Structure formats: C-alpha cells, structure tokens
Amino acid sequence: MSDFNELLGLRDDVYRRPLETALQRLGVGPGWRCADVGAGRGDVAIELGSIVGRDGRIYAVDVDPAARDAVAEAAAQYAQVIALTQSVEDLTLPEPVDLAYCRFLLLHVHDPLVALRSMVASVRPGGWVVVQEPVTSAGRIDGEALSMPSARHPDIGALLPRLVRECGLDLIDAWSESPAGAGPGPVRKYMEELSEVDPGDAAVLLPPLVTVLAQRPLP
Ligand SMILES: C[S@@+](CC[C@H](N)C(=O)[O-])C[C@H]1O[C@@H](n2cnc3c(N)ncnc32)[C@H](O)[C@@H]1O
C-alpha cells in the first residue's frame, strides 16, 4: 500500500482547502458523529477525530481490509476513530451519524447513486452528507486534457448536485476548486504521482474537486 498511502497524503495537501471550507460551513465540532466512507488510510477520518474530540465518534469505513489496519495504526491515539471494513453499498453503522462524508470514492464504485443512497440512509434526519469528487477530464497539463481510464466514473463530480437531489437531500451548496501550479511544489508532485509522468515546468491544472453540501430533510 505504500504508493497508495503517499498519493493520499499528497491529496490531503493539495485538496485540503475545500475540505476545511466544508467542515467550517457545517460547524463540525465536539461531539459530532461522522462517517468517512471509502476512508483509505484515514487522513480525513483522523482530522475529523481531532475535531469531534473524545465525546464524538468517527467511523472510518473502507471495503479494503488493509485500509482498516492502516487507520487503526494511524489513529491509535484517537479512541473516537473506529475503522470498519464494509462496502459503501452495504453500509451498516452502529448508530445514525450527523455527517456522512466521502472523497474520491464515487468515481470508483459500480453505481454512484446506489452508494450515495446508502450514505444518506446512515444519516439522522437533519444531518449532513458531504461529497467531494473530481471532474478528471477538466484537469490540464499545458492545456492538454487529462484522462483517468482506471476510474469507472472519472467525471462524476460534475453530476453531484443532481445526484444528491435524486437521493432526496436538500442541496445547500456546491462548488469546485482546482489546485494549479507550475514547476516545483505540491501540485507538480501530486500530478507526477497521479500520472507517473513528471510534468516538469508545464502548467498543471489538477482535476477540479466538486464539493457538495447536502442535508437530509427533517420528517
Ligand atoms: C482514492 S481512495 C480515497 C481515499 C480517501 N477518501 C481520500 O480522499 O484520501 C478510494 C478508497 O475507496 C475505497 N473503496 C472503493 N470502492 C469502495 C466501496 N464500494 N465501498 C467502500 N470503499 C470503497 C478504496 O478501497 C479506497 O480506499
């Protein structure tokens, strides 16, 4: 898992800003119960764990058992972070959560709508669903469009506002952010990891990450 881990670490660096904006908008704080679905090694889950404190609870869910082991090791000092091996399609949490979150997950699943509905069902009425997914083909290297043939839905980010409404959620806000750069720095390093090609001094526009804030209506 070493390449995988390094890539996620870089992702936390270059795509950190929209995550912070989303968490601030919601007012995530002590005592919140959250699920980070498709958590990978748990960078976001651990961040959430530090925000919600000992009275909160974070379920870091991933279909890959190796991810659960990585989270368990990385979150050793956070008793409130609990790593679970489950697929998003079969998500079954011990309690309803205030926030179900995913990032870079829906582009890989078989059916994004099924996955999203499963996340919605895990949230209490009045709770939040936050989704962050890319529009891969809108990324550029020196003006040339990127492609990501390994992803089932590489441009799923562009559909998120409609998908959350189809799941019965109230769409509260949605926006996209694209880190950009040229020459040495985190953007070039991230692109090199993603494409396995060093972009050198080319202008790099990373895939826009669409963030959607949606709320489950009260009955
Ligand atoms: C690209 S990583 C993203 C990790 C993390 N969300 C982040 O942004 O750093 C995608 C993760 O989704 C997990 N995954 C893929 N399909 C899944 C599914 N059907 N249910 C749960 N997790 C899944 C993978 O095992 C992987 O850890």
The ligand as an SDF file (V2000), in Angstrom:
LIG
                    3D

 27 29  0  0  0  0  0  0  0  0999 V2000
   -8.8870    7.0240   -3.9630 C   0  0  0  0  0  0  0  0  0  0  0  0
   -9.1490    6.3390   -2.3850 S   0  0  0  0  0  0  0  0  0  0  0  0
   -9.7240    7.7550   -1.4680 C   0  0  0  0  0  0  0  0  0  0  0  0
   -9.3650    7.6850   -0.0170 C   0  0  0  0  0  0  0  0  0  0  0  0
   -9.8290    8.8780    0.8340 C   0  0  0  0  0  0  0  0  0  0  0  0
  -11.2710    9.0590    0.7480 N   0  0  0  0  0  0  0  0  0  0  0  0
   -9.1320   10.1520    0.4420 C   0  0  0  0  0  0  0  0  0  0  0  0
   -9.7440   11.0390   -0.1350 O   0  0  0  0  0  0  0  0  0  0  0  0
   -7.9440   10.2740    0.7490 O   0  0  0  0  0  0  0  0  0  0  0  0
  -10.6340    5.4040   -2.6410 C   0  0  0  0  0  0  0  0  0  0  0  0
  -10.9640    4.4780   -1.4650 C   0  0  0  0  0  0  0  0  0  0  0  0
  -12.2710    3.9670   -1.6550 O   0  0  0  0  0  0  0  0  0  0  0  0
  -12.2840    2.5930   -1.2880 C   0  0  0  0  0  0  0  0  0  0  0  0
  -13.4050    1.9670   -1.9810 N   0  0  0  0  0  0  0  0  0  0  0  0
  -13.5320    1.6860   -3.3000 C   0  0  0  0  0  0  0  0  0  0  0  0
  -14.7240    1.1230   -3.5480 N   0  0  0  0  0  0  0  0  0  0  0  0
  -15.3750    1.0790   -2.3610 C   0  0  0  0  0  0  0  0  0  0  0  0
  -16.6720    0.6080   -1.9580 C   0  0  0  0  0  0  0  0  0  0  0  0
  -17.5160    0.0820   -2.8400 N   0  0  0  0  0  0  0  0  0  0  0  0
  -17.0270    0.7200   -0.6570 N   0  0  0  0  0  0  0  0  0  0  0  0
  -16.1560    1.2430    0.2490 C   0  0  0  0  0  0  0  0  0  0  0  0
  -14.9120    1.6850   -0.0650 N   0  0  0  0  0  0  0  0  0  0  0  0
  -14.5350    1.6050   -1.3570 C   0  0  0  0  0  0  0  0  0  0  0  0
  -10.9270    2.0840   -1.7330 C   0  0  0  0  0  0  0  0  0  0  0  0
  -10.5710    0.9020   -1.0570 O   0  0  0  0  0  0  0  0  0  0  0  0
  -10.0340    3.2800   -1.3920 C   0  0  0  0  0  0  0  0  0  0  0  0
   -9.5210    3.1800   -0.0770 O   0  0  0  0  0  0  0  0  0  0  0  0
  1  2  1  0
  2  3  1  0
  2 10  1  0
  3  4  1  0
  4  5  1  0
  5  6  1  0
  5  7  1  0
  7  8  2  0
  7  9  1  0
 10 11  1  0
 11 12  1  0
 11 26  1  0
 12 13  1  0
 13 14  1  0
 13 24  1  0
 14 15  1  0
 14 23  1  0
 15 16  2  0
 16 17  1  0
 17 18  1  0
 17 23  2  0
 18 19  1  0
 18 20  2  0
 20 21  1  0
 21 22  2  0
 22 23  1  0
 24 25  1  0
 24 26  1  0
 26 27  1  0
M  CHG  2   2   1   9  -1
M  END
$$$$
